[in-house]
Amino acid sequence: MEAFLQGAGCMVTFLALICLCVFCTKKWNVPAGISPLFVLYATILWYSVLASVNLLFWAGILWFASAALALVWLIRKRREIHWKELVTPSTVFFVVASVAVIVVFAIRQPLFMEWDEFSFWGIAPKVVKSTGQLYTYNPQGLRVTSYVPGLVMLDEAFQFLGASFAPWKVFAAYDILMFAIFAAGIYTLERRRWNLAVPTALLLCMVPYLMTMYQRDINVSPIYMCSYADIPMGLLFGAPLVVYFLAKEKSPMVLLCAVMGVTVECISKDMGFALCLIAAALICFDLLFLEKGEVRFARLRGVRAKWCWIVSMVAAPVAAFFGWAAHMGAVTGANRFEIGGEQNMGMVQMVVTGAVELVSPNKSEKFVQVMGNMFQAFYSTKLTMFSVGSQEGTVGRYLNGSGLIVTLVILVILAVAFVYEDKRGRKAVGWFTLWSVLGFAAFYIFTGFTYVYVFKEAEAAALSSYNRYIYPYYIGWFIAALAFLLRSLKRAKPASVGVGFLLALTLGCGWRVTSFVQPQLSVVDYSDGYFAGRKRDISMVEQAKTFLTSEDRVFYVSQSDDGKNWFVHYYEFYPDVQLDYSFGGGQLSSNFEIREGAFSSDYPVEDRQPFIGKTLTPDVLCQYLEATGCTALYLDDIDEVFIETYADLFTDGLESEARLYRIVGTGADMRFEPVEGGGYRD
């Protein structure tokens, strides 16, 4: 019944979204194909602003009230509305794809599985749903609280209806946003141009796979059921470019959608600020120097209207950036402009220092090494599906799915668009190609600076997480190139070489995706066994929680843990029971030296000093448990070292295989008693 109610709540939210979309199209002349993206942009910004001033509940109430008023208006105007005009390739695609994903996820109930979902991207929306506040107001258990709120607020919009948090709604919210972006990619096509709409829509749906996978996966490929921000950030980078460049007439609603697009990109993830400025620059250049059509801003026309839109395009994301900085400073005391890292630099200082060192003849050894590795990674690192053959030999070794190959594919797409455009359109394609290449170079160099000045030596040398930092640009760049191609082919004959190129590109990309991803290893037909381990963890935690209350604080032990299991179990216990940080939960022994970073964020700094530098002997463990107010222990996994060191503290000598132990006594008399029925270790 709960699963049914969750699905019903998500579907009601989607129907409210559709009402707002139709209203925006009929009342404000928002093109039907971009109205879902327009409304989702507005939803993200609305929730983010009100949540930042601690009015999250009212954000939801007023959003649904707006949808209800839109429905009333549509009913009253139903005889004046030409409903057939709303049925376009893009709107049909968006509705069908979104309803399908809601139904599939509501039935299959997918769970979080990836590391950072438990340290932020999954736990943050659970905190928001459980507390009714933005996660910055309740930071316990999150590894970071400085991340921008846009995507978490998108999820909250779909979580608002419902008594409890549902992980699958996070995936559904992300996917609905992505489908809205894909729908925008074909929004200028009429119903008769299905020969362009179908292959382009299929191609757009494959982009997240194409740009993020470089080897055949033997496990589920969670592209469409992952809460990480990297893929949405890449798509959001390309979305305002698609909306703007596809539009023949730069109407106020198209330009407003682009402004909201770069703003939402700014609050999708920290790196989104750099990407949104690049997108804004590409649009502003075209608008100011190349656009010859009439541009309106309120009552203004011509150049003055253009400058108003240009100022808005830059000012809106900058205001979002500084607004979030002000919120962070007021609520958490954190300095948004200090990026920390090995050299503890501010953001501006890092860019200036990096630019100076880039042109300086006297570069540091680390700078030379990292930037050299970045240059080599561009043509040697495998990160996409654009790879062919054995990848050996003179030519084959370059067909490896690297950034070089992706860039060449994008440039070929733009070249075909250039050929099929008219004289005026060719200028737009040519200048976009030039500035987008330079934008990529700037973004790539900026990423290199972060490795030099933020990352530690070993991580910088290995270019840790290189793929995740780079592929968002490729994603946005690719879909923007497709927009130019589609725009140029609107005048082409169905049997033209250009249309054939689009079909060949779609088939080629489909071949690569089906070669890398099997249906049973994707969201289409993934095995229930994929979640078996997580479901077992949930069952064990739920069993233990029946013997615990919100007043309890649990010390967690998992000797084989590298940190992930603690985050997983914190997520599962939250919000019913508080899990102590427990020194990370793993590798506990009398040789374990307690350091500053081994404490819960809520444990006062001054109270940590008596423990820092000590080893975790049984006596010190008992002192820590008493000082932190722990009332129970949860043994997820223990080893011989743990047994030999701490068995005497357990009344059963750790022979009962119990998971949950209650702490009794204090000081030297402290002991741990097994809780019968609290679960048993394997």
N, C-alpha and C positions, 0 to 999 in steps of 0.2 A: 504493500500500500504506500509506504514512504517513497519508494522508487517511482511509483505512478504519480504521486503528488509533485515530486521533484520535476518529472518530465512535463507535467501539466503546467507547472509554474514557469518553466523555461519556454514552453510553447506560447503561453499567454504573453510573456515578455516579447517574444518575437512578433506576435500579432500586433502588440502595441507599437512596436518598431515599424511595422508595415503601415499602420494607420498614420504615423508621423511622416513616413516617406510619401504616401499619397497626398497628404495635406501639403507638404512642402512643394510637391510637383504642381499641384493645382492652384495653390494660393500664392506661392512665391516664385513660380516658374523655374524651379530647380529641375534640370533634365532628369527624366525618369530613371535613366540608367545609373546616374550618380547619386540619386536621392538616398539609397541605403548608406552609402559612404558618407554623405553629407550629414545624415542623422546620427550615425555612429560617431563621427567626429564631434558633433555637438554634444552627444551623450558623454563621451570621455572627458571633454573639457568641463562640462557642467558638473559632473560628479567630482572631478579633480579639484575644482575651485571650491565647491562647498565642503568637501571633505577636509580640505586644508584649513578651513576655519571651523572645523568640528561641527558641521551641519550635515553630516552624511545621511542621516535618516530623512531629513527634509528634502535632500536632493532626490531621493527615490520617490517620496510622496509627490513632489511637484512634477517629476518626470512622468509618472503614470497619470497624474491629473492632466498634464498636457496632452498625453495620448488620448485620454477620454474626451477632452474637449475637441481634439482633432476628429475623433470618430463622430461626435455630434455634428460638427460642421459638415463633414462628408455626407452624413445621412440627410441633412437639410439641403445640401447642394447636389444630391445624387442625380436629379433629372438634368442638371446643367453640365454634368461631367461626361466627357467622351471616354468611357472606360477602356475602349479598345486601344486608345493611344498609350495606355499604360503597359500593354502587352508587347514588349520588345524582347529581342534575344537576351539582353542583359538582365531585365527584370525576371524573365522566366528562369534563366540560369540561377540567379541569386535565390529566388524563392525555393526552387526545387532542391538545390544543393544544401541550403540552410536547413530546410525541413528534414532532409535525409540525414544530415549529421546529428540533428537533435534526436531523431527517432533511434538511430543506431547507437548513439552514446547512452541514451536513456535506457535502452535494453541491455547493452553490454556492460555498462557501468565501469569504464576504465579507471585506473588508479594512477597516482603519481608514482614514477619509478626512478627518475633521474636525480642525481646528487643535489643540484642547486634548486630543485623543486622543494626539497625539504629544508634547505637553508634560507631560501627566500621566495622563489616564484610560486611555490605551492602553499607554504605556511603563511605568507603575507595575506593572500585573500582569505585564508581560514581565520586569521586574526581579525581581519576587517569584518567578516561576517559574524564572528562570535562576539565581538565587542561593540559593533556598531560604530567604530571609529577608524580613522586612518591608522595604519600600522605604526606611524611615528609616535602616536600617543601611547602605544603599548609595545615597546621594542623588545621585550624579553624573548629570548629564543631565536631571534633573527640574527644571522651573521652580519647583515648590513641593514641599515635603516635609511641610508642616504639615497637609495635608488628612487628614481622618479616614479610617480604613481599611475601613469596613464593606463597601462594594460591591466593593472590590478583593479582600477576603477571600472574598466570595461567589464571585467568579470563580475564586480559587485552589482552592476546593472542587471545581470542575469541571475545573480544569487539573491537579489532583494526579495523576491517572492519565494517563500519557503522558510521552514522553521530551522533547518539545519544546513550545514555546508555540504555541497556535493562536488567532489573533485572533477567529475566529468563536465560540469558546467563551465569550468575554466577552459577546457579544451574546446567546448562548443562555442564559447564567446570568441576565442581566438579565431576559430575557423569561420565563423560568421563574418568577422571583420575581414579575413582574407578573401572570402567569397565576394564581399562587397567591393574589394579592390579589383578582383578579377572581373566582376561585372562592369566596373568602371572602364576596364580595358577594352570593352566592346560596346560602350554606351552610345556611340554615334551611329551604329549600324541599324539599319531598318530591318523589318522582318524578312524582306525578300533577299537580304544578303546573308542567308544562312550558310552559304558556301565559305564565307569569311568568318562568321561568328563561331561556328562549331569548331573548326581547327584551332582558332585563336583561344577559345575558352579551354579546350583540352590542353593546349600548350601552356597556358597560364597556370592551370592546376598542377602541371608537372614541374613548374619552376622550383618550388621548394625542395623537391627531390633532386632535380638536376644540379642545383648549385651547392648542395650540402653533403652529398654522398660520393665516395670515390672508391668503394670496394663493395663486393657482394656481401650483404648482411645476413648472418645466420640467425639473428634474433629479430624480434619485432622492430620495424622501422617506424619510430613514433613521430613522424613528421607532422601529422595532423592530430596527434594526441600528446603534445608536449607543451609545457607552460613557459619554456625558455623564451626570451624576448628577441633573440637574434633574427629569426625568420620574419616575424611580424615587423621588426624594425626595418629590415631590408625592403619589405613590401611597402611599408609606409613611406620610405624614402622615395620609391618610384611612383607612388600613388598621385601626389600633386602634380608631378611631371606628366603623367598619363592624362589626368583630368584637364590640364591646361593645354597641352599640345594636341590632343585629339579634337578639341573644340574649334570649329571653324569660326564661330562668333564668340569673342571673349566677353560673355555677358557678366553682369555683376554677381550672379549666383555661382557661375563657374569660377570666377576669381576669388569669391569668398570661400568656396570649397577648397581652393588651392591654399589660401591663407590659413584656414583651419587645419589643412593637411600638414603644412610645415610645422605648425604649432604642436599638433599631436605627435609628430615625429620627435619633436624636442623632448616630450615627456614620456616617450616609449622606453628609453634606456639612456644612460649617460652619454654614450657615443652618438646618440641620436641628435644631439645638439650640433655636432660637426656636420652630420649628414643633412640636417634640415637647412643649414646655412648654404650648403652647396646647392641643394634643390632650389632654395629661394633665389640664389644668384643666377642660376640657369633660366629661371622664369623671368626674373626682372630684366635680364639682358634682352631676351626676346621681346618682352612687352615694350621696353623703351625704344629699342633700335629697329626692330623688324616688324612688329605688328602695325598694320596699316588700317585695320578696321576700327570702327568707332568703339571707344572704351568709355564707360560711364562709372562715375562714383558719386552716388546721390544725385545732385543736380549738376555736378561738374562733368565736363566733356574734354576730350582731347588730351593734350600733354598734362594738364593739371590733374585730370582723373588718373592718368597713368602713374604720376608721381605719388598720388594718394595711395594707390594700390601697392606701389613699390615700397613705400614707407610702412604700410601695413604688413607686407610680406616679411619684412625684416623685424619690425617692432614687435609683432605678436609673439614669435618664438623667443626673442630676447626677453620680453616681459615675462614669459612663462619660466624661463631659466632663472631670472632674478627673483621672481615670485617664489619659486620653490626654494631658492637660497634663503630668502627671508623667513619662510616657514620653518626650514631646518634650523636656522639660527634661533628662532623664537621658541620652538618646541623642544629641540634636543640639544641646543647649544653648539651644534656642529658647524664648521666653516665649510660651506659648499665649494669655495674656491681653493681649498687646500686638498690636493689629490693625494698627499702623503707619499708613500712608497719609500724606496731606498734613500732618496735624496731629499725627501720631505719638501717638495716644491709646490708652489701654487700653480694653477692651470696656465695663467698668462706667463708666469716665469718660465714654465717648461717650454712653451712654444717659442718664446724669445730666445731662451738659451739654446734650444735645438736649432733654430734658424741661424743663429750666429755660428754655432759649431759646424753646421752643414757647409757653410761657405768659408770657414776658417781653414788655413793650411795646417794648423796644429790641433788635430782632433785627438780625443782621448782614445785609449785602446778599446774600451767598451763600446764607444760610439762607432768606431771603425768596424769592429766585429759584428755588432748588431745590424748596422745598415748594410754591411756586406751580405749577411745572412738573409736580410729582407730582400735584397736584390736577387739573390740566388733562388729564394723561395718562390718568387714570382713566376719563374719558368720551370722549377723542378718539383715543387710541392704538389702532391695529388690532393685535390679538394673537391672536385666535381665529377659528374658522370661523363663529361666530354673527354673520354679516353677511348682509344681504339687499338686493337691488336696487341701484340706482345710487349709493346713499348720498349723495344730494343732496337739497336742499330742507329744509324745516323739520323733518320727521320722519325722512326718509331718512338725514340726516347722523349721526343717533344710532344707526342700525342698522349699525354699522361693526365689530362684533366686539370692541368695547372691554370693559374690565373692568366698566363699568356694565351692559352687556348681559348678561354672564356672571352677574353678581350678581343681576340681575332673573330670569334663567332659574332659578337656584338657589332663589331665594325663592319662585318659582311652584311648583317641585317640592315644597318644604317646605309650602307652603300647601295643596296637594292632599293631602299626607300628613296634615296637620292635620285636614282635613275628614273623612278616612276612619278616623282613629284614634278610640279610645274616650276617655273622660274622662281617664283616667290617662295614656294615651299622648299626648294633646294637650298635657299639661303638659310632657312630655319634648321634644316637637317645638318648643313655644313657647320654652322656656328655651334649647334648643340654638340656635334661630334667633337669639335675642337675643345670647347669648354668642359665637356664631361670627361674627356681624357685628362685635361689639366686638373680637374676636380679630383679625379681618381688619384693622380700623382700626389696632390696635396694631402688627400686622405691617407694614402699609403705611407707617406713620409711622416705624417702626424702619428700614425700608429707605431712607426719605428721609434719616434721620440718617447712614447710611453714605455716601450721596452727598455730604452736606454736609461730613463730617469726615474721610472716607477718600479720596474721589476727587479728582483734580485738577480745576482750574476748568473746562477744556474738556469733560472727560468728565462732570462733574457737571451742567453746563448742558445737555448733550445726553442726560442720563439713559442713559448707556451700558449696554447689555445689560439694559434695563428689563424686557423680556419674560421673559427667563430668570429674573430675580429674583422676578417676581410670579406667573407662572402656576403654580408649585408649590402655592401656597395654593388657587388656583381648582380645581386637579386634585383635591386632597384634599377640599376643601369639596364639590365636585360629587358625588363617589362617596359621601360621607357622607350627602348629601341623598337620593341614590338608595336608600341603606339604609333611611332613614326611610320613603320611599315604598313600598318593597317590604314593609317590616314592616306598614304600614297596609293594604296590598292583600291580605295573606294571608287576611283575613276577607271580602274583597270577592267578589262573584259574577263569573264569567268575562265576563259581558256588561255589567259596570258601567262607569260613566263613568270611574272611576279606572283600570281596566285599559285602557280605550280611550285614556286620556291617556298611559299608559306606551307603548302601541303607537305612538301618534302621535309621541311624543317620539323613539322609536327610529327611526321612518321619517324624521322630520325631520332627525335627526342623520345618518342614513345618506345622505340627499339632500345634505347639506352636505359630507360626506366624499367621496362619489363625484364631487361637483362640483369639489372641490379636488384630489383625488388620483386619478390614473389607475392601473390595476393594473400597467401596464408601468413606472410610475415609483415603485413601492413595492417592498417586500420580496417581494410576491407573484410578480412577474415582471420584475424589473429586468434591464436589459440588461448583458451582460458588458462592453460598451464603457465602462460607468461606471467600471470599475476599470482601464481600459487604461493610463492614465498611471502609476498606482501599480505595476502589474505591470511596466511598462518600468523604473521606478526600481529595483524589486527585482532585476530581471534584471541591470541595470548594476552594482548593488552586489555581487551574488553573483559576478559576473565579476571584479570588482576584488578581492574577498576571497580568491580563489584565490591571489593573489600577496602576501597580507598575513598576519600572525600576530597573536596576542594581545599581542605585545610592541610592535607598531606603534602609533604615534599619528599620526592623519591630519589634516592641515589642509584645511578644506573651503572651496570658493569657489563662490558662486552669485550673480553680480552683479545679477540681477533679483530677488533674494530679499527678502521683507519679514520674514523670520524663520522662516516655516513650513517652508521646504525644509530648513533646518538641522535642525530637530526631526525631520522625516521621515527624513532620512538618519542622524541619530543613532540613531533607532529601528531602522532597517534594519541598520546596522553592529553594533549591540549584540546580544549581548555579546562577539562574536568579535573585534572591532577597536574601539579607542577613538577616537572622533572629538573632536578638539580643538574648543573653542568657536569659534575662528577669527574673533574679533571679530564674531560673528553671521553670518559667511559671505557677506555681500553688501555692495555699494557700496564696494569696496576701491579706493583710489587714493592717490597721494602727498598728497592734500589731506585724507585721512581722519584726524581727530584721535582719538587713543586716550584713552578715558575709563575710569573705574573699572569700569563695568558691562560692559566689553568682554572680560573674561577668563573663563576656565573657573573653575568653582567650586572645583576641586581645585588651582588654581594659588595658591601661598602669597601672602598679601597683601603681605608685605614684598618679594617679588620683582617685584611689579607696579610699584612706584614708579619704577624707571628708565624705564618706557615711558609712563607717564601724562603727557599733554600733548604728546607727540611726534606727528608726522605719519607715516603709514605709507609712507615712502620704501622703495625696494628694500633699502637697507642695514638699515633698522629691521626690515623683514619678516624678513630673514635672521637678525638678532639674536634676534627673537622665536621663530622656529622652532628655533633652537639652544637657547635658554633653556628652552623648554617641552618639549624632547625630541621634537619632531615628526620623523617619518621618511619621510613621504610627503605628497603633495598630491592631492586629488581635485577636479577641475574639472568641476563639474556644469553651469555656465553662465558664460561670460565675455563681455565686451564690448570695444569699441575702447579704452576708457579703461584697462582692465586690460592689454590687449595692449601699448599704448603705454608703460605704466608699468613692467611687469615682464617683458616678452618677453626681454630680455637675460639674465635669470636661467635661462631654459629653454634647454637645449642644442639643441632643435629650433626655437627661436624661436616656439613655439606654432603651428607650421604643420602638425604631424602630426595634429591633432585628437584627440590622446590625452586620456583622462580621468584616468588614474592616472600620477603621476610620483613617482619615487623621489628623495629628497634625498641628495645626495652632497657630500662636502667640508664644511668649516667656515669660519666667518669670511668673509673677502673671497673665498675660493675656493668658497663654497657654490654649487651649481648643481642644477637639477632635470632628471632624465633620464626620458623617457617609458618606460613599461613596456609592452612589446609584448604584446598579448593582454589588457591590463587594461581594455579598453573604449574606445570612441571617442565623441566629442561629435557631436551631430547637425549 
